[in-house]
């Protein structure tokens, strides 16, 4: 059943997050204003080397006041493709230039409240270029064995949805190779 949209209007906008009210009518005839969070799209990269390790960053997220491992990721800039954004983020955040970027999976986390799109890519291999140019992203950058990822997820050492979706897909892909 599809909801009808009668209109929408912004109630708060900036370059990071936009909050809109959308006038919707549900299939049962109820009509009301639904809050919608509009976000810029996210590009995520799972970079896997020949030793079956994935490039990850140990970082603190102030919003949840938690430390966790994450894949390199960032917002897609105006005029940039998601694949270009993923490659750029890997280099800026880790100092590694990824091999060819290939689409891995697409996800819409929390699509009942937000229009956020996560474009997740895989790169096989990377070349070290030097220290990361983005100094505020992580405390450590490491190649983590894929064999360790499941336990890290179970221990809540990996919690970001973009990282979880990408890593679980890589693990599934690796198991059928």
C-alpha positions as CSV (number, residue, x, y, z in Angstrom):
1,X,0.0,0.0,0.0
2,X,1.4,3.4,-1.0
3,X,1.0,6.5,1.0
4,X,-0.1,9.7,-0.8
5,X,2.1,12.8,-0.5
6,X,0.1,16.1,-0.7
7,X,3.1,18.4,-0.2
8,X,6.1,19.1,1.9
9,X,8.0,22.0,3.4
10,X,11.4,22.5,5.0
11,X,11.4,23.4,8.7
12,X,15.2,23.4,9.1
13,X,18.0,23.3,6.5
14,X,21.8,23.4,6.5
15,X,24.6,21.7,4.6
16,X,24.6,18.6,6.9
17,X,20.9,17.8,7.7
18,X,17.5,19.0,6.6
19,X,14.3,18.5,8.5
20,X,11.1,18.6,6.4
21,X,7.4,18.1,7.2
22,X,5.6,16.0,4.6
23,X,1.8,16.1,4.4
24,X,0.9,12.4,3.9
25,X,-2.2,10.3,3.7
26,X,-2.1,6.7,4.7
27,X,-4.1,4.0,2.9
28,X,-6.7,4.0,5.7
29,X,-7.4,7.7,5.0
30,X,-5.6,9.3,7.9
31,X,-3.8,12.4,6.9
32,X,-1.0,14.0,9.0
33,X,2.4,15.7,8.8
34,X,5.4,13.3,8.9
35,X,8.9,14.4,9.9
36,X,11.5,13.5,7.2
37,X,15.2,13.9,7.7
38,X,17.0,14.6,4.4
39,X,20.7,13.9,4.3
40,X,23.5,14.0,1.8
41,X,24.4,10.6,0.4
42,X,27.2,8.5,1.9
43,X,29.9,6.6,0.2
44,X,31.6,3.7,2.0
45,X,34.6,1.6,0.9
46,X,35.6,-1.9,2.0
47,X,39.2,-2.3,0.9
48,X,40.4,-5.9,1.1
49,X,44.1,-6.9,0.5
50,X,45.6,-10.1,-0.7
51,X,45.9,-11.4,2.9
52,X,42.1,-11.2,3.3
53,X,42.3,-8.2,5.6
54,X,40.1,-5.2,5.5
55,X,41.3,-1.6,6.0
56,X,39.5,-0.1,9.0
57,X,39.7,2.9,11.3
58,X,39.4,3.0,15.1
59,X,37.4,6.2,15.9
60,X,35.3,7.9,18.5
61,X,31.8,9.2,17.7
62,X,30.9,12.0,20.0
63,X,27.1,11.7,19.5
64,X,27.0,8.2,21.1
65,X,30.3,8.7,23.1
66,X,31.5,5.4,21.8
67,X,34.7,4.0,20.2
68,X,34.4,1.5,17.3
69,X,36.0,0.2,14.1
70,X,34.7,1.7,10.9
71,X,35.3,1.4,7.2
72,X,36.4,4.6,5.5
73,X,33.3,6.6,4.5
74,X,32.1,10.1,3.9
75,X,29.6,12.3,2.2
76,X,29.3,12.5,-1.6
77,X,30.2,16.0,-2.7
78,X,28.3,18.1,-5.3
79,X,29.2,16.8,-8.8
80,X,31.0,13.8,-7.4
81,X,30.0,10.2,-8.1
82,X,29.6,7.9,-5.1
83,X,32.5,5.7,-6.4
84,X,34.8,8.8,-6.6
85,X,33.7,9.8,-3.1
86,X,34.5,6.4,-1.8
87,X,38.0,6.4,-3.3
88,X,38.6,10.0,-2.1
89,X,37.5,9.1,1.5
90,X,39.8,6.1,1.6
91,X,42.8,8.2,0.6
92,X,42.0,11.2,2.8
93,X,41.1,9.1,5.9
94,X,43.7,6.4,5.7
95,X,46.5,7.4,3.4
96,X,45.9,4.3,1.3
97,X,44.9,4.7,-2.4
98,X,42.4,1.9,-3.1
99,X,42.6,-0.3,-6.1
100,X,39.7,-0.2,-8.6
101,X,36.4,0.6,-6.8
102,X,33.5,-1.8,-7.6
103,X,29.9,-1.4,-6.4
104,X,29.3,-3.8,-3.6
105,X,25.8,-3.0,-2.2
106,X,23.3,-0.2,-1.8
107,X,21.4,0.5,1.4
108,X,18.8,2.9,2.8
109,X,19.2,2.8,6.6
110,X,16.1,4.1,8.5
111,X,14.1,4.8,5.3
112,X,11.0,5.3,7.4
113,X,12.4,8.6,8.6
114,X,15.3,9.6,6.3
115,X,16.2,9.6,2.6
116,X,19.8,8.7,3.3
117,X,21.4,6.6,0.6
118,X,24.5,4.5,1.4
119,X,26.6,3.5,-1.6
120,X,29.0,0.8,-0.5
121,X,32.0,-0.2,-2.6
122,X,34.7,-2.8,-2.6
123,X,38.3,-2.3,-3.6
124,X,40.8,-5.2,-3.9
125,X,44.1,-3.9,-2.8
126,X,45.5,-0.5,-2.0
127,X,48.8,1.4,-2.3
128,X,50.2,3.3,0.7
129,X,50.6,7.0,-0.3
130,X,51.5,8.5,3.1
131,X,49.8,9.7,6.3
132,X,46.1,10.6,6.1
133,X,45.4,14.2,5.1
134,X,42.2,14.1,7.2
135,X,43.6,14.4,10.7
136,X,40.3,14.3,12.7
137,X,38.9,11.0,11.6
138,X,40.6,8.2,13.6
139,X,43.1,7.3,16.2
140,X,44.3,4.1,14.4
141,X,44.2,2.7,11.0
142,X,44.7,-1.1,10.6
143,X,44.3,-4.0,8.3
144,X,41.9,-6.3,10.2
145,X,41.7,-10.0,9.2
146,X,38.3,-10.8,7.7
147,X,38.3,-13.9,10.0
148,X,38.1,-11.5,13.0
149,X,35.2,-9.4,11.8
150,X,32.3,-11.6,13.0
151,X,33.6,-11.6,16.6
152,X,34.2,-7.8,16.5
153,X,30.6,-7.3,15.4
154,X,29.3,-9.7,18.1
155,X,31.4,-7.7,20.7
156,X,29.9,-4.4,19.3
157,X,33.3,-3.2,18.2
158,X,31.8,-2.5,14.8
159,X,28.4,-0.7,15.0
160,X,28.1,1.8,12.1
161,X,25.4,0.7,9.7
162,X,27.6,1.5,6.6
163,X,30.4,-0.6,8.0
164,X,28.1,-3.4,9.1
165,X,26.4,-3.7,5.7
166,X,29.6,-3.5,3.8
167,X,31.5,-6.0,6.0
168,X,28.7,-8.5,6.1
169,X,28.3,-8.4,2.4
170,X,32.1,-8.9,1.9
171,X,32.0,-11.8,4.3
172,X,29.1,-13.3,2.5
173,X,30.8,-12.8,-0.8
174,X,34.1,-14.3,0.4
175,X,32.3,-17.4,1.7
176,X,30.9,-18.3,-1.7
177,X,34.2,-17.7,-3.6
